[in-house]
Amino acid sequence: MIAGNIGRVFRPGFRWMWAAGLIIPLTAGVFLVALITLSFTRVPWEPPELITANTIEAYEIGQPVYFEEERLWVVRTPNDVMLALYDVDPLSGCTTPWWSSKEFLGRTGWFQDACRGSHYDLEGRCFGGPCEAGLSRLGVTLNGLTVVVNLTELEPGPPRDDTLTPVSPPLEGE
């Protein structure tokens, strides 16, 4: 008799646990199906193909400007050519910061690989260290006076040629 009463007292608790054991996984499953369905109906994010990189007048000759989000340097060379250089060393994969006061080969102003120490001139050509090619270049067009960089036009840098003369920023007063 006592055993029969104990069973009646605990049965509602077991029913609640049994119901919760079904409801919680079913609810989670419905929620996951809804999330998966929504992920297929949304337009996927696509990075921009073109960026407007200011106007030509905003760039001083020989003073690269860094675009952190895109990881690129925009350079106005002494020949008044606009270049966009990818900020990744082709050999090490490390960043290549600009050092305006860095002296190398009797010239001042170099990009230098942060990991292996390769040196690149103002045009991104390789002149020192283990590098075999220059920094990769992105397509640049001028829309009037506006500089537009095409992020989909990535070309490998020129092969290393130590017979060339490095391009460096003009000295003050030039």
N, C-alpha and C positions, 0 to 999 in steps of 0.2 A: 504494500500500500504506500509506503513512503517512497519507494522507487517510482511509482506512477505519478506522484505529486511533483517530484523533482523534474521529471520529463516535461510536464506541463508548464512549469515555471521557466525553463530554459528554451523551449521551442521558439517562442517569438523572437528571441535574440538571435537564434540560428537562422531564422527566416530572413531577418534584416541583413545579416552578414552575407547570406546567399544572394539576396537581391542586389546588395552593393557590389558583390563580386562580379555580377553580370553588367550592371548599369555603368560602372566606372570604365571598364574596358570598351564597352559599346559607345559611350559618349566620346572617349578619346579617339576611337576609330572614325566616328562621324566627323569629328573636328579635323583629323588628319586628311580625310578624303576631301573635305571642303578646302583646306589649305592647298592641297595638290591641284585641285580643280582651278582655284584662283591663280596659281602660279602659271598655268598654261594659258590663261586668258589675258594676262598682263603682257604689255609690250616690253621685251627685254631692254635693259639699259645698254646703250651703245656709246662708246667714247666718241668725242668729237673727232672729225677728220681734219678740220681746218681750225687754226686759231689765229686771231688777229693779234699781232705782236707789236702794237703801237705804230708810230710813224717813223720814217727815216730820220727825221730831225731829232727824235728822242735818243738816238744812239750816237755816242761819241766814237770817233774812229779809234780802234784799238782797245775799247773798253767793253768786253762781253757782258751781256745781261742774261741773268739766269731765270728760267721759268721752272720753278720747283715741281709743280704738279705734273708737268709734261717731261721733266728731266732733260731739258735741253738748254743750250747756250745759243743766243742770237748774237752774231758778231758783225760789226761793220769794219771791213778791212781797210788798210791804207789805200787800196785801189778803188775804194768806194763800192765794194761788192758786199751784199748781204748774205751771210751764211747762217744756217741753223745746224749746230753740232749736237749729236746725242751724247749725253753725259755719262756714258758707260764705256769703260775701257774694253775694247774688243777681245783682249786676251784674258784679263783677270775678272772682268765683270764688275769691277769696282767703280765707284764714282770718280770723276776727274775734275776736281775744283780748279778754278782760275787763280793763279798767284801773280798779281800785278808786279810785285817786287822780287819775284824769283829770278835769279841770275843763272844762266846755263848757256854754254857755248858763246860766252861774251855778249849775250843779249838778255834783256830784262822782259819779263812777262811771258808766262808759260802755263799751259794746262798740265797738271801732273796727276798721274794715277795714284790714288790714295793707298793702294795695296802693294804694288810692285815698283812704283817710282818711274814709270815710263813718262817721257816728256813729249808734249805736243805743242806746236807753235800756234799762232793766232788763227791759222786756217785749219787746225786740227790734224796737221801732218806729223807723223812720228819722227822724232829725231834722237831719242835717247832711251835707254832701258831695254827691256826684253820685247817691246812691241814690234810687230811685224807689219802693221797697217795703221793708218790714221783713224781718227774718230769717225764714226758713221755720220752721214749727212742726211738731213731731211730737206724735202723740196721747199724752196722759198720763191714766192712770186710777189711782185709789187702791184698793188691795186691803187694806182695813182701814187700817193706818197705813203700808203699804208703797207706795212710788211705783213704778209700772210704766210704762215708755215703749214705745210701739208704733212700731217702726222702719219699718213699712210705711205708716203714716198721715202722710205728709209733705204739708203744706199750705203754699201760698205765704203769705208774711207780708202784713200789712195794707198798703194803699197809703199813701204818704207823706201826712201831714196836719200841716203846721206850726202849725195852730191848736190842737192838743192840747198838754197839759202833759206833759213827759217824766216818767216814773216813775224815781225814783232811790232808792238805798238810804237807809234812815233814818239821820239823823245820830246820832253817839254820844250816848247819854243819852236818846234818844227812846223 
